[in-house]
Amino acid sequence: MMTTMKAPLCILLAFSIFFAGCAGSTANPVDRYQFGDEKKSCEAVKIESQMIDQEIIAKNREIDNRDFWNSVFFVTGFLVIVPWFLMDCKNSEEAEIAALKARKKNLIIVATENGCGSSDLAGGQ
């Protein structure tokens, strides 16, 4: 009896380990400093700062969408275990948002050093 239970348990464990590696996307954070930052014009810094704000908003939408689907998969996983393997557990969006915020802080420093008005860059996210 005990040996017949070990095989399905081992198979379930193997599938769990295999699918855990697929549990979401890997974070792809932006570098805080990019080559040529100190040479950017005030307008270029402002435009990039606005783009960062838009990316942060989009990442927050992705987080909301991911959280919704993770909830659906978690609940349905009690009926059929397969949806648990579809859950995104890597939280890559949070790491990317933190990197974007660090990039924006660096742009504010560049704007200040270049004599640009950094007050309009500090707004947003």
LUMLUMVO-225910 format. One line per 5 residues: their letters; for each residue z, y, x of N, C-alpha, C, O. Coordinates in steps of 0.2 Angstrom, whole numbers, plus 5000, padded with zeros to 4 digits. Each point is the difference from the previous one (the first is absolute). Layout:
<nodes>
a> Z Y X Z Y X Z Y X Z Y X; ...
</nodes>
This chain:
<nodes>
mmttm> 5000 4994 5004 5000 5006 4996 5000 5006 5004 4996 5005 4999; 5008 4995 5007 5001 5006 5004 4993 5001 5004 4998 5006 5001; 4999 4989 5001 4994 5001 5004 4994 5002 4996 4996 5004 5002; 5004 4995 4991 4995 5002 4996 5000 5008 4999 4995 5003 4998; 5011 5000 5002 5001 5007 4999 4999 5004 5006 4998 5006 5000
kaplc> 5002 4991 5006 4999 5003 5006 4992 5002 5001 4999 5006 5003; 4997 4990 4995 4993 5002 5001 4998 5006 4996 4997 5005 5003; 5004 4995 4991 4998 5007 4996 5004 5006 5003 4997 5005 5000; 5009 4994 5002 5004 5005 5003 4997 5003 5006 5000 5006 5001; 4998 4989 5003 4996 5002 5006 4994 5004 4999 4998 5004 5004
illaf> 4998 4993 4991 4994 5003 4998 5001 5007 4998 4996 5005 5002; 5009 4996 4993 5002 5007 4998 5002 5005 5005 4998 5005 5000; 5006 4992 5005 5002 5004 5006 4994 5002 5004 5000 5006 5002; 4995 4990 4999 4994 5001 5004 4996 5005 4997 4998 5005 5003; 5001 4995 4990 4996 5005 4997 5004 5006 5000 4996 5006 5000
siffa> 5010 4994 4999 5004 5007 5000 4999 5003 5007 4999 5006 5000; 5002 4991 5005 4999 5003 5007 4993 5002 5001 4999 5006 5002; 4996 4990 4995 4993 5002 5001 4998 5007 4996 4997 5004 5003; 5006 4996 4991 4998 5006 4995 5004 5006 5002 4999 5005 4998; 5007 4994 5005 5004 5005 5002 4996 5005 5005 5002 5006 5000
gcags> 4994 4991 5004 4996 5004 5005 4995 5004 4996 4997 5005 5003; 5001 4993 4991 4995 5004 4996 5004 5005 4995 4996 5002 4995; 5010 4999 5005 5004 5003 4995 4999 5008 5001 5005 5003 5001; 4989 4999 4999 4999 5007 5000 4996 5002 5006 4998 4996 5004; 5000 5011 4997 4996 5002 5005 5005 5003 5006 5005 5002 4999
tanpv> 4992 4997 5007 5004 5003 5006 4999 5007 5000 4995 5003 4998; 5010 5001 5004 5000 5007 5000 4995 5002 5005 5000 4997 5006; 4997 5009 4993 4995 5003 5005 5002 5007 5000 4997 5005 4998; 5009 4997 5006 5002 5007 5000 4996 5004 5004 4997 4998 5005; 5002 5008 4993 4997 5005 5004 5004 5003 5006 5006 5000 5000
dryqf> 4991 5001 5006 5004 5003 5006 5002 5007 4998 4997 5004 4997; 5009 4997 5005 5004 5006 4999 4996 5006 5004 4998 5005 4997; 5000 4993 5009 4996 5005 5004 4993 4997 5001 4999 4994 5002; 4996 5010 4998 4993 4998 5001 4997 5005 5005 5002 5006 5000; 4994 4991 5004 4997 5004 5005 4996 5006 4998 4996 4999 4995
gdekk> 5006 5007 5008 4996 5006 4997 5004 5004 4995 4998 5005 4998; 5008 4993 5000 5004 5003 4995 5001 5007 5002 5000 5005 4996; 5002 4996 5011 5002 5007 5002 4994 5005 5000 5001 5006 5000; 4993 4991 5000 4994 5005 4999 4997 5001 4993 4995 5003 5000; 5009 4994 4995 4997 5001 4994 5001 5007 4997 5005 5003 5002
sceav> 4990 4999 4994 5001 5007 4997 5005 5000 4994 5002 4994 4998; 5000 5012 5000 5005 5000 4995 4997 4997 4993 5003 4997 4997; 4991 5004 5002 4996 4997 4994 5000 4993 5001 5001 4996 4995; 4997 5001 5011 5000 4993 5000 5007 4997 4999 5000 4994 4997; 5005 5009 5006 5007 4997 4999 5002 5000 4992 5003 4996 4998
kiesq> 4995 5010 4999 5001 5000 4993 4997 4995 4996 5003 4997 4995; 4990 5002 5006 4996 4995 4997 5003 4993 5001 5001 4996 4995; 5001 5002 5011 5003 4994 5001 5006 4999 4997 5002 4994 4998; 5002 5011 5002 5007 5000 4996 4999 4998 4993 5004 4997 4997; 4991 5007 5000 4999 4998 4993 4997 4993 4999 5002 4997 4995
midqe> 4994 5001 5009 4998 4993 5000 5006 4995 5000 5000 4995 4997; 5004 5006 5008 5006 4996 5000 5004 5000 4994 5003 4995 4998; 4998 5011 4999 5003 5000 4993 4997 4996 4995 5003 4996 4996; 4990 5004 5004 4997 4996 4995 5000 4993 5002 5001 4995 4995; 5000 5003 5011 5001 4993 5002 5007 4997 4998 5000 4995 4998
iiakn> 5005 5010 5003 5006 4998 4998 5001 4999 4992 5003 4995 4998; 4993 5009 4999 5000 4999 4992 4997 4993 4999 5002 4997 4995; 4992 5002 5008 4997 4994 4999 5004 4993 5002 5000 4995 4996; 5004 5006 5009 5004 4994 5002 5006 4999 4995 5002 4995 4999; 5000 5011 4999 5006 4999 4995 4997 4997 4993 5004 4996 4997
reidn> 4990 5005 5001 4997 4997 4995 4999 4992 5001 5001 4996 4996; 4997 5003 5010 4999 4993 5002 5007 4996 5000 5000 4994 4998; 5005 5010 5004 5007 4997 5000 5002 4998 4993 5003 4995 4998; 4996 5010 4997 5001 4999 4993 4996 4994 4997 5003 4996 4996; 4991 5004 5006 4996 4994 4998 5002 4993 5002 5001 4995 4997
rdfwn> 5001 5005 5010 5003 4994 5003 5006 4998 4997 5001 4994 4999; 5003 5011 5000 5007 4998 4997 4999 4997 4993 5003 4996 4998; 4992 5007 4998 4999 4997 4993 4997 4993 5001 5003 4996 4996; 4992 5003 5008 4998 4993 5000 5005 4995 5003 5000 4995 4999; 5004 5008 5006 5005 4995 5003 5005 4998 4994 5002 4994 5000
svffv> 5000 5011 4996 5004 4998 4994 4997 4995 4996 5003 4995 4997; 4990 5006 5001 4997 4995 4996 4999 4993 5003 5002 4995 4997; 4997 5005 5010 4999 4994 5003 5007 4996 5001 5001 4994 4999; 5004 5010 5002 5007 4998 5000 5002 4996 4994 5003 4995 5000; 4996 5009 4994 5002 4997 4994 4996 4994 4998 5003 4995 4998
tgflv> 4990 5005 5003 4996 4994 4998 5001 4995 5005 4998 4994 4999; 5005 5007 5007 5001 4995 5005 5005 4995 4998 5001 4994 5002; 5004 5008 4993 5005 4995 4997 4996 4995 4996 5003 4994 4999; 4992 5008 4998 4996 4995 4996 4995 4995 5004 5000 4994 4999; 4997 5010 5005 4995 4996 5005 5001 5003 5007 5000 5006 5000
ivpwf> 5002 4990 5005 5002 5003 5006 4995 5004 5004 5001 5004 5005; 4992 4995 4993 4995 5002 5004 5000 5008 5001 4999 5003 5005; 5003 5001 4989 5000 5007 5001 5004 5003 5005 4999 5005 5003; 5007 4991 4999 5004 5003 5005 4996 5000 5007 5002 5004 5004; 4993 4992 4997 4996 5001 5006 4996 5006 5000 4997 5002 5005
lmdck> 5002 5001 4989 4995 5006 5000 5004 5006 5001 4997 5006 5000; 5010 4994 5000 5004 5006 5001 4999 5003 5007 4999 4997 5005; 5001 5010 4995 4999 5004 5006 5007 5002 5002 5003 5004 4997; 4999 4993 5009 5007 5001 5002 5000 5004 5007 5006 5000 5003; 4989 5002 4999 5000 5003 5007 5002 5007 5000 5001 5003 5005
nseea> 4998 5001 4989 5002 5007 5000 4996 5004 5005 5003 5005 5003; 4991 4994 4998 4996 5003 5005 4999 5007 4998 4999 5005 5005; 5001 4997 4989 4998 5007 4997 5006 5004 5003 4999 5006 5001; 5007 4992 4999 5006 5004 5002 4999 5002 5007 5002 5006 5002; 4996 4989 5002 4999 5002 5007 4995 5005 5001 5000 5004 5005
eiaal> 4994 4995 4991 4995 5005 5001 5002 5007 4998 4998 5005 5003; 5006 4995 4991 5002 5007 4998 5004 5003 5005 5000 5006 5002; 5005 4990 5001 5004 5003 5006 4996 5003 5005 5001 5005 5003; 4994 4991 4999 4995 5002 5006 4997 5006 4998 4999 5005 5004; 4998 4996 4989 4997 5006 4998 5004 5006 5000 4998 5005 5002
karkk> 5009 4994 4996 5004 5005 5000 5002 5003 5008 5000 5006 5001; 5000 4989 5003 5001 5002 5007 4994 5003 5003 5001 5005 5004; 4993 4993 4994 4994 5004 5002 5000 5007 4997 4998 5004 5004; 5004 4997 4990 5000 5006 4997 5005 5005 5004 4999 5006 5001; 5007 4991 5000 5005 5004 5004 4997 5002 5007 5001 5006 5002
nliiv> 4995 4990 5001 4997 5002 5006 4995 5005 4999 4999 5005 5004; 4997 4995 4991 4995 5005 4998 5004 5007 4999 4997 5005 5002; 5008 4995 4995 5004 5006 4999 5002 5003 5007 5000 5006 5000; 5002 4990 5004 5002 5002 5007 4994 5003 5003 5000 5005 5003; 4994 4992 4997 4994 5002 5003 4998 5007 4997 4998 5005 5003
ateng> 5003 4996 4990 4998 5006 4997 5005 5005 5002 4998 5006 5001; 5008 4993 5000 5005 5005 5002 4998 5002 5007 5000 5006 5002; 4999 4989 5002 4998 5002 5007 4994 5004 5001 4999 5004 5005; 4996 4995 4990 4994 5003 5000 5000 5007 4997 4995 5004 4999; 5011 4998 4998 5001 5006 4997 4997 5000 4993 4999 5005 4997
cgssd> 5000 4989 5000 4998 5000 4993 5006 5000 4995 5006 4999 5003; 4993 5003 4991 5005 5000 4995 5002 4993 4998 4996 4997 4996; 5009 5000 5007 5002 4993 4998 5003 5000 4993 5002 4994 4998; 5000 5011 4999 5003 5000 4993 4996 4997 4995 5003 4996 4996; 4990 5005 5004 4996 4997 4995 4999 4992 5002 4998 4996 4996
laggq> 5003 5002 5010 4999 4993 5002 5007 4996 4998 4999 4994 4998; 5006 5009 5002 5007 4997 4998 5000 4998 4993 5004 4995 4999; 4992 5008 4997 5001 4998 4993 4997 4993 4999 4997 4997 5004; 5003 5001 4989 4997 4993 4999 5005 4995 5001 5006 5000 4998; 4992 4994 5005 5004 4994 5001 5004 5001 5006 5004 4996 5002
</nodes>
